[in-house]
């Protein structure tokens, strides 16, 4: 569930991507055992700057295996603004590692629900 109330539109933890769970059939299609699918990347976002693209499957986030969106959300909660995080992805059946910088807080934290990170 990505509609966590603490991930707001102006959260310092927002990376600018939308993720979705993958079924066993999609995992087999993408050639992964587990992970989450990047379904959208916002132009100009930290996710785009890191090189993430729609269709990527995130398999590890900050060195932790990802089996659900909750795993990504938990690691984002703990990330400090301004730090870089390592994200391991599968794209076109190839493993890649990208680094995304957690944006600095530019506006007050908003307690609004949302589906983007």
C-alpha positions as CSV (number, residue, x, y, z in Angstrom):
1,X,0.0,0.0,0.0
2,X,1.6,3.2,-1.1
3,X,-1.0,5.6,0.3
4,X,1.0,6.1,3.5
5,X,0.0,9.4,5.2
6,X,3.6,10.3,6.0
7,X,4.7,10.2,2.4
8,X,3.4,13.6,1.4
9,X,3.8,15.7,-1.7
10,X,6.6,17.7,-0.2
11,X,8.2,15.0,1.9
12,X,12.0,15.2,1.9
13,X,12.0,11.4,1.2
14,X,10.1,11.8,-2.1
15,X,12.2,10.4,-5.0
16,X,9.7,11.0,-7.8
17,X,8.7,7.5,-8.7
18,X,5.6,5.3,-8.4
19,X,6.1,1.6,-7.6
20,X,3.8,-1.3,-7.7
21,X,3.9,-4.9,-6.5
22,X,4.7,-7.6,-9.0
23,X,2.9,-10.9,-9.3
24,X,4.7,-14.3,-9.6
25,X,4.0,-14.2,-13.4
26,X,5.5,-10.7,-13.8
27,X,8.5,-11.7,-11.7
28,X,9.1,-14.6,-14.1
29,X,8.6,-12.3,-17.1
30,X,11.2,-9.8,-15.7
31,X,13.5,-12.5,-14.7
32,X,13.5,-11.7,-10.9
33,X,12.5,-13.7,-7.8
34,X,11.0,-10.7,-6.0
35,X,10.9,-6.9,-6.2
36,X,8.7,-4.0,-7.0
37,X,8.0,-2.5,-10.4
38,X,8.7,1.1,-11.2
39,X,5.6,2.1,-13.0
40,X,6.3,5.9,-13.4
41,X,9.2,8.3,-13.0
42,X,8.6,12.0,-12.6
43,X,10.6,14.3,-14.9
44,X,13.2,16.2,-13.1
45,X,13.1,14.0,-10.0
46,X,15.8,12.3,-8.0
47,X,14.6,9.0,-9.4
48,X,15.1,10.3,-13.0
49,X,18.5,11.8,-12.1
50,X,19.5,8.3,-10.8
51,X,18.6,6.8,-14.1
52,X,15.5,4.9,-13.0
53,X,12.9,4.2,-15.7
54,X,9.4,2.9,-15.9
55,X,9.7,-0.9,-16.3
56,X,12.6,-1.3,-13.9
57,X,12.2,-3.8,-11.1
58,X,13.8,-2.7,-7.8
59,X,15.3,-5.8,-6.1
60,X,17.4,-4.1,-3.4
61,X,17.1,-0.7,-1.8
62,X,19.9,0.5,0.5
63,X,21.3,-3.0,0.6
64,X,18.1,-4.6,1.7
65,X,16.1,-7.1,-0.4
66,X,12.8,-5.8,-1.6
67,X,9.8,-8.0,-1.7
68,X,7.1,-5.3,-1.3
69,X,6.5,-1.6,-1.4
70,X,6.6,-1.6,2.4
71,X,10.3,-2.5,2.2
72,X,11.1,0.6,0.1
73,X,8.9,2.8,2.3
74,X,10.7,1.6,5.4
75,X,14.1,2.3,4.0
76,X,13.0,5.8,2.8
77,X,11.7,6.6,6.3
78,X,15.2,6.0,7.7
79,X,17.1,7.9,4.9
80,X,18.5,11.3,5.7
81,X,17.9,14.2,3.3
82,X,21.0,14.8,1.2
83,X,22.4,11.3,1.4
84,X,22.7,8.9,-1.5
85,X,21.1,5.5,-1.5
86,X,22.0,2.5,-3.6
87,X,19.2,0.9,-5.6
88,X,19.7,-2.4,-7.4
89,X,17.4,-2.9,-10.3
90,X,16.8,-5.3,-13.1
91,X,16.3,-3.8,-16.6
92,X,16.0,-5.9,-19.7
93,X,17.0,-9.0,-17.7
94,X,20.3,-7.3,-16.6
95,X,21.2,-6.3,-13.1
96,X,22.2,-2.6,-12.6
97,X,23.0,-0.5,-9.6
98,X,22.0,3.2,-9.5
99,X,22.5,5.8,-6.8
100,X,19.7,8.3,-5.9
101,X,20.2,11.3,-3.7
102,X,17.5,11.9,-1.1
103,X,16.2,15.4,-1.8
104,X,16.8,18.1,0.8
105,X,13.7,19.4,2.5
106,X,12.6,22.5,0.6
107,X,9.1,22.9,2.1
108,X,7.5,22.0,5.4
109,X,6.5,18.3,5.7
110,X,3.0,17.8,4.4
111,X,0.9,15.1,6.0
112,X,-1.0,14.2,2.9
113,X,-1.5,10.8,1.4
114,X,0.0,9.9,-1.9
115,X,1.1,7.2,-4.2
116,X,4.4,8.6,-5.4
117,X,7.8,8.4,-3.8
